[in-house]
Amino acid sequence: MKPKPSPVEDSGPRAPKRVFIVEDHPVFREGLVQIINDAGDLTVCGQAENAEQAIDAIPGLKPDLVLVDITLPGKSGFELIKEVRAQNGSVKLLVLSMHDEALYADRVLRAGGDGYIMKQEDPEEVVHAIRDVLGGHIYVSEQVLAKRTKGAPNRGSEPTNRPLGQLTDAELEILQWVGEGKTNSEIASQLHLRPGTISAHCTQIRRKLKLKSTNALIRYAVCMVEGGKA
């Protein structure tokens, strides 16, 4: 009987985990590249400024994690998450966004994301979130985690019993911009849509939220943004 071969010892450091960044602001994107590459155990394998570029590049680059913003020109981060998840069930997806986590984290997780962190966080926390998600964990703030633990919807469910739960992801994003004081033209420019399309979305939002006027919609949106909920 031949002797069993000895196990091969790990003779060197493991290859850094590969991160792909989807962010439409070049200065912020380059800052992320530096933060991630400086971490040592992480490396940026590619970048994109919109969902279309990311969808084309991700299959060939095979990242371990995609770091994505919600608000992108053209297709939203939500759409990107769903498409990437359909293409590759094993890749990790972490959202880094300026939008209130209390409003968006559950939606991101339902779309197939693995975590949510806000852009206001320190660089060290962004790296921690990336490592946490790569380790197989869901990353959200302690406040959102506590809410989910108390019975908030799990991935795959939809909180349609709450007013905001009636809105699509795109409608919620538009409502957020309204609450931040953006005009229809400014929102349209950001999302690469026509102002008339934004107006039509606002009409639909008013109908779903049972608001009688544009002023009522604006008040609702401002309260949502300031309070993190409606």
Backbone hydrogen bonds in HBPLUS format (Angstrom, degrees):
<---DONOR---> <-ACCEPTOR-->    atom                        ^
c    i                          cat <-CA-CA->   ^        H-A-AA   ^      H-
h    n   atom  resd res      DA  || num        DHA   H-A  angle D-A-AA Bond
n    s   type  num  typ     dist DA aas  dist angle  dist       angle   num
A0017-LYS N   A0041-ASP O   2.94 MM  24  6.32 155.3  2.01 148.4 140.3     1
A0043-THR N   A0017-LYS O   2.91 MM  26  6.13 147.4  2.01 169.8 164.5     2
A0064-ASP N   A0018-ARG O   2.80 MM  46  5.12 144.2  1.93 126.1 137.4     3
A0065-LEU N   A0018-ARG O   3.11 MM  47  6.51 148.9  2.21 159.6 166.2     4
A0019-VAL N   A0043-THR O   2.84 MM  24  5.98 158.3  1.88 156.5 159.4     5
A0045-CYS N   A0019-VAL O   2.85 MM  26  5.73 151.6  1.93 138.7 148.2     6
A0020-PHE N   A0065-LEU O   2.91 MM  45  6.36 158.2  1.96 156.1 163.5     7
A0067-LEU N   A0020-PHE O   2.79 MM  47  6.10 162.5  1.82 164.0 170.2     8
A0021-ILE N   A0046-GLY O   3.09 MM  25  6.49 161.3  2.13 147.2 147.1     9
A0048-ALA N   A0021-ILE O   2.88 MM  27  6.33 133.0  2.10 155.4 167.6    10
A0022-VAL N   A0067-LEU O   2.81 MM  45  6.11 158.4  1.86 170.0 169.5    11
A0069-ASP N   A0022-VAL O   3.14 MM  47  6.37 142.4  2.29 158.0 168.0    12
A0023-GLU N   A0048-ALA O   3.01 MM  25  6.46 149.8  2.10 166.7 163.1    13
A0029-ARG N   A0025-HIS O   2.88 MM   4  6.02 161.3  1.91 159.7 166.0    14
A0030-GLU N   A0026-PRO O   2.89 MM   4  6.07 159.7  1.93 151.0 155.4    15
A0031-GLY N   A0027-VAL O   3.06 MM   4  6.31 148.2  2.17 142.5 151.4    16
A0032-LEU N   A0028-PHE O   3.01 MM   4  6.37 151.0  2.09 148.3 155.8    17
A0033-VAL N   A0029-ARG O   2.99 MM   4  6.34 153.5  2.06 148.4 155.8    18
A0034-GLN N   A0030-GLU O   3.14 MM   4  6.43 159.9  2.19 147.6 151.0    19
A0035-ILE N   A0031-GLY O   3.02 MM   4  6.27 165.4  2.05 151.2 155.3    20
A0036-ILE N   A0032-LEU O   2.89 MM   4  6.02 168.4  1.90 157.5 160.1    21
A0037-ASN N   A0033-VAL O   2.93 MM   4  6.01 168.1  1.95 151.4 155.4    22
A0038-ASP N   A0034-GLN O   2.95 MM   4  5.92 147.0  2.06 144.9 153.3    23
A0039-ALA N   A0036-ILE O   3.08 MM   3  5.31 154.2  2.15 105.8 113.9    24
A0054-ALA N   A0050-ASN O   3.20 MM   4  6.43 160.0  2.24 147.3 153.2    25
A0055-ILE N   A0051-ALA O   2.86 MM   4  6.07 164.4  1.88 159.9 162.7    26
A0056-ASP N   A0052-GLU O   3.21 MM   4  6.40 152.8  2.29 145.0 151.6    27
A0057-ALA N   A0053-GLN O   3.04 MM   4  6.23 150.8  2.13 147.2 155.3    28
A0058-ILE N   A0054-ALA O   2.88 MM   4  5.76 169.4  1.89 163.7 164.3    29
A0061-LEU N   A0057-ALA O   3.21 MM   4  6.34 155.1  2.27 155.4 162.9    30
A0062-LYS N   A0058-ILE O   2.93 MM   4  5.83 146.0  2.05 158.5 163.9    31
A0092-LYS N   A0064-ASP O   3.05 MM  28  6.21 175.4  2.05 143.0 143.3    32
A0066-VAL N   A0092-LYS O   2.79 MM  26  6.21 156.3  1.84 153.2 158.6    33
A0094-LEU N   A0066-VAL O   2.97 MM  28  6.27 165.0  1.99 159.2 164.1    34
A0068-VAL N   A0094-LEU O   2.92 MM  26  6.28 159.3  1.97 152.9 159.8    35
A0096-LEU N   A0068-VAL O   2.94 MM  28  5.93 153.3  2.01 134.3 142.2    36
A0077-GLY N   A0070-ILE O   2.66 MM   7  3.99 162.2  1.69 139.9 136.7    37
A0074-GLY N   A0191-LEU O   3.39 MM 117  5.55 152.0  2.47  99.9 107.8    38
A0080-LEU N   A0076-SER O   3.07 MM   4  6.41 157.1  2.12 147.7 154.6    39
A0081-ILE N   A0077-GLY O   2.88 MM   4  6.08 163.2  1.91 152.3 156.0    40
A0082-LYS N   A0078-PHE O   3.11 MM   4  6.40 163.3  2.14 150.9 154.6    41
A0083-GLU N   A0079-GLU O   3.01 MM   4  6.24 158.6  2.06 149.2 155.0    42
A0084-VAL N   A0080-LEU O   2.85 MM   4  6.02 170.7  1.86 162.6 164.9    43
A0085-ARG N   A0081-ILE O   2.89 MM   4  5.93 160.0  1.93 148.3 154.7    44
A0086-ALA N   A0082-LYS O   3.02 MM   4  6.16 147.4  2.13 138.1 146.6    45
A0087-GLN N   A0083-GLU O   3.01 MM   4  6.27 145.9  2.13 143.2 152.5    46
A0088-ASN N   A0084-VAL O   2.82 MM   4  5.96 160.5  1.86 156.6 161.6    47
A0114-ASP N   A0093-LEU O   2.68 MM  21  5.31 169.9  1.69 157.7 158.3    48
A0095-VAL N   A0115-GLY O   3.08 MM  20  6.17 178.2  2.08 135.6 135.6    49
A0117-ILE N   A0095-VAL O   2.86 MM  22  6.18 155.2  1.92 156.3 164.4    50
A0097-SER N   A0117-ILE O   3.08 MM  20  6.59 148.4  2.18 148.0 156.2    51
A0119-LYS N   A0097-SER O   2.84 MM  22  5.37 146.6  1.95 125.0 130.1    52
A0103-LEU N   A0100-ASP O   3.10 MM   3  5.61 144.4  2.23 110.5 119.6    53
A0104-TYR N   A0100-ASP O   3.27 MM   4  6.51 144.0  2.40 144.4 154.7    54
A0104-TYR N   A0101-GLU O   3.15 MM   3  5.09 123.0  2.49  94.4 109.1    55
A0105-ALA N   A0101-GLU O   2.85 MM   4  5.15 168.6  1.86 146.8 147.4    56
A0108-VAL N   A0104-TYR O   2.96 MM   4  6.21 156.3  2.02 159.9 167.3    57
A0109-LEU N   A0105-ALA O   3.02 MM   4  6.32 161.7  2.05 155.5 159.9    58
A0110-ARG N   A0106-ASP O   2.89 MM   4  6.14 154.4  1.95 148.8 156.4    59
A0111-ALA N   A0107-ARG O   2.92 MM   4  6.10 142.5  2.07 142.0 152.0    60
A0113-GLY N   A0108-VAL O   2.84 MM   5  5.23 157.7  1.89 152.5 145.5    61
A0112-GLY N   A0109-LEU O   3.17 MM   3  5.20 146.7  2.28  97.3 107.2    62
A0139-TYR N   A0114-ASP O   3.13 MM  25  6.66 151.7  2.21 140.1 146.0    63
A0116-TYR N   A0139-TYR O   2.78 MM  23  6.14 150.4  1.86 158.2 166.2    64
A0121-GLU N   A0118-MET O   3.14 MM   3  5.92 170.1  2.15 122.2 125.3    65
A0125-GLU N   A0122-ASP O   2.97 MM   3  5.32 127.6  2.26 106.3 119.8    66
A0126-VAL N   A0122-ASP O   3.16 MM   4  6.59 148.6  2.26 150.2 159.5    67
A0127-VAL N   A0123-PRO O   3.07 MM   4  6.42 161.2  2.10 154.4 158.2    68
A0128-HIS N   A0124-GLU O   2.96 MM   4  6.18 154.1  2.03 139.5 147.4    69
A0129-ALA N   A0125-GLU O   2.83 MM   4  6.05 154.7  1.90 146.0 152.3    70
A0130-ILE N   A0126-VAL O   3.01 MM   4  6.31 157.8  2.06 149.5 155.0    71
A0131-ARG N   A0127-VAL O   2.98 MM   4  6.25 166.2  2.00 154.3 157.6    72
A0132-ASP N   A0128-HIS O   2.84 MM   4  6.00 155.3  1.90 148.4 156.2    73
A0133-VAL N   A0129-ALA O   2.97 MM   4  6.18 164.7  2.00 153.2 155.9    74
A0134-LEU N   A0130-ILE O   2.93 MM   4  6.13 161.9  1.96 151.1 156.9    75
A0135-GLY N   A0131-ARG O   2.92 MM   4  6.06 133.4  2.14 138.7 150.9    76
A0135-GLY N   A0132-ASP O   3.15 MM   3  5.06 128.6  2.43  91.2 105.1    77
A0137-HIS N   A0132-ASP O   3.17 MM   5  5.65 158.5  2.22 148.8 146.4    78
A0136-GLY N   A0133-VAL O   2.96 MM   3  5.25 161.0  1.99 112.1 115.8    79
A0145-LEU N   A0141-SER O   2.92 MM   4  6.11 160.7  1.96 152.8 159.1    80
A0146-ALA N   A0142-GLU O   2.91 MM   4  6.02 153.5  1.98 142.8 149.3    81
A0147-LYS N   A0143-GLN O   3.13 MM   4  6.39 153.1  2.20 141.7 148.7    82
A0148-ARG N   A0144-VAL O   2.96 MM   4  6.22 157.9  2.01 151.3 156.8    83
A0149-THR N   A0145-LEU O   2.89 MM   4  6.07 152.0  1.97 146.5 154.6    84
A0150-LYS N   A0146-ALA O   3.11 MM   4  6.30 139.0  2.28 140.0 149.6    85
A0152-ALA N   A0147-LYS O   3.30 MM   5  5.92 139.9  2.47 133.6 137.7    86
A0151-GLY N   A0148-ARG O   3.12 MM   3  5.39 159.9  2.16 109.1 112.3    87
A0157-SER N   A0154-ASN O   3.06 MM   3  5.81 164.4  2.09 147.1 147.6    88
A0160-THR N   A0158-GLU O   2.83 MM   2  5.60 138.1  2.00 107.1  94.3    89
A0162-ARG N   A0159-PRO O   3.25 MM   3  6.05 172.1  2.26 121.6 123.9    90
A0165-GLY N   A0162-ARG O   2.86 MM   3  5.15 133.4  2.08 107.6 121.9    91
A0166-GLN N   A0163-PRO O   3.05 MM   3  5.63 162.5  2.08 115.3 120.8    92
A0167-LEU N   A0164-LEU O   3.10 MM   3  5.49 157.0  2.16 109.7 116.5    93
A0172-LEU N   A0168-THR O   2.96 MM   4  6.22 159.2  2.00 154.2 159.4    94
A0173-GLU N   A0169-ASP O   3.05 MM   4  6.28 155.8  2.11 146.4 152.8    95
A0174-ILE N   A0170-ALA O   3.03 MM   4  6.30 156.0  2.09 147.4 153.6    96
A0175-LEU N   A0171-GLU O   2.90 MM   4  6.12 159.7  1.94 149.4 155.2    97
A0176-GLN N   A0172-LEU O   2.92 MM   4  6.15 149.5  2.02 144.6 152.8    98
A0177-TRP N   A0173-GLU O   3.10 MM   4  6.45 155.1  2.17 145.0 150.8    99
A0178-VAL N   A0174-ILE O   2.94 MM   4  6.27 155.7  2.00 151.6 158.6   100
A0179-GLY N   A0175-LEU O   2.97 MM   4  6.22 157.7  2.02 148.0 153.6   101
A0180-GLU N   A0176-GLN O   3.06 MM   4  6.36 127.3  2.35 138.3 152.5   102
A0180-GLU N   A0177-TRP O   3.07 MM   3  4.99 134.7  2.28  93.8 106.9   103
A0182-LYS N   A0177-TRP O   3.09 MM   5  5.56 164.7  2.12 153.9 149.2   104
A0181-GLY N   A0178-VAL O   2.97 MM   3  5.23 158.1  2.01 111.7 115.0   105
A0187-ILE N   A0183-THR O   2.90 MM   4  6.18 162.7  1.93 157.2 161.9   106
A0188-ALA N   A0184-ASN O   2.85 MM   4  5.98 159.0  1.90 146.3 152.8   107
A0189-SER N   A0185-SER O   2.95 MM   4  6.13 154.2  2.02 143.8 150.3   108
A0190-GLN N   A0186-GLU O   3.04 MM   4  6.26 156.0  2.10 144.6 150.8   109
A0191-LEU N   A0187-ILE O   2.95 MM   4  6.18 156.7  2.00 153.6 159.6   110
A0192-HIS N   A0188-ALA O   2.82 MM   4  5.60 109.1  2.33 139.6 154.9   111
A0193-LEU N   A0188-ALA O   2.86 MM   5  4.63 161.3  1.89 135.4 140.3   112
A0197-THR N   A0194-ARG O   2.93 MM   3  5.20 129.6  2.19 104.5 118.0   113
A0198-ILE N   A0194-ARG O   3.22 MM   4  6.69 151.3  2.30 150.1 158.0   114
A0199-SER N   A0195-PRO O   2.92 MM   4  6.24 156.9  1.97 151.4 158.1   115
A0200-ALA N   A0196-GLY O   2.97 MM   4  6.19 151.9  2.05 141.0 148.1   116
A0201-HIS N   A0197-THR O   2.97 MM   4  6.25 153.4  2.05 144.2 151.4   117
A0202-CYS N   A0198-ILE O   2.89 MM   4  6.20 155.7  1.95 150.5 157.2   118
A0203-THR N   A0199-SER O   3.01 MM   4  6.31 151.3  2.10 146.2 153.6   119
A0204-GLN N   A0200-ALA O   3.07 MM   4  6.36 155.3  2.13 145.5 151.9   120
A0205-ILE N   A0201-HIS O   2.83 MM   4  6.14 151.7  1.91 150.0 158.7   121
A0206-ARG N   A0202-CYS O   2.89 MM   4  6.12 162.8  1.92 149.9 154.1   122
A0207-ARG N   A0203-THR O   3.05 MM   4  6.31 155.1  2.11 143.7 150.3   123
A0208-LYS N   A0204-GLN O   3.01 MM   4  6.26 162.6  2.04 150.2 154.2   124
A0209-LEU N   A0205-ILE O   2.90 MM   4  6.09 156.4  1.96 155.1 161.6   125
A0210-LYS N   A0206-ARG O   2.85 MM   4  5.72 106.8  2.40 136.7 152.9   126
A0211-LEU N   A0206-ARG O   2.93 MM   5  4.88 164.5  1.96 140.8 145.2   127
A0210-LYS N   A0207-ARG O   3.24 MM   3  5.02 153.3  2.32  95.6 103.4   128
A0217-LEU N   A0213-SER O   3.06 MM   4  6.39 148.9  2.16 141.0 149.6   129
A0218-ILE N   A0214-THR O   2.92 MM   4  6.25 156.2  1.98 151.7 157.7   130
A0219-ARG N   A0215-ASN O   2.95 MM   4  6.21 162.6  1.98 149.3 153.6   131
A0220-TYR N   A0216-ALA O   2.96 MM   4  6.10 160.9  1.99 146.2 151.7   132
A0221-ALA N   A0217-LEU O   2.88 MM   4  6.08 160.3  1.92 149.5 155.1   133
A0222-VAL N   A0218-ILE O   2.90 MM   4  6.10 160.3  1.94 153.7 158.5   134
A0223-CYS N   A0219-ARG O   2.99 MM   4  6.18 164.8  2.02 151.0 155.0   135
A0224-MET N   A0220-TYR O   2.90 MM   4  6.13 151.7  1.98 146.4 155.0   136
A0225-VAL N   A0221-ALA O   2.99 MM   4  6.24 160.8  2.02 150.8 154.7   137
A0226-GLU N   A0222-VAL O   2.91 MM   4  6.09 165.1  1.93 154.1 158.6   138
A0227-GLY N   A0223-CYS O   2.84 MM   4  5.77 150.1  1.93 143.4 151.5   139
A0228-GLY N   A0224-MET O   2.73 MM   4  5.37 130.0  1.97 139.9 150.1   140
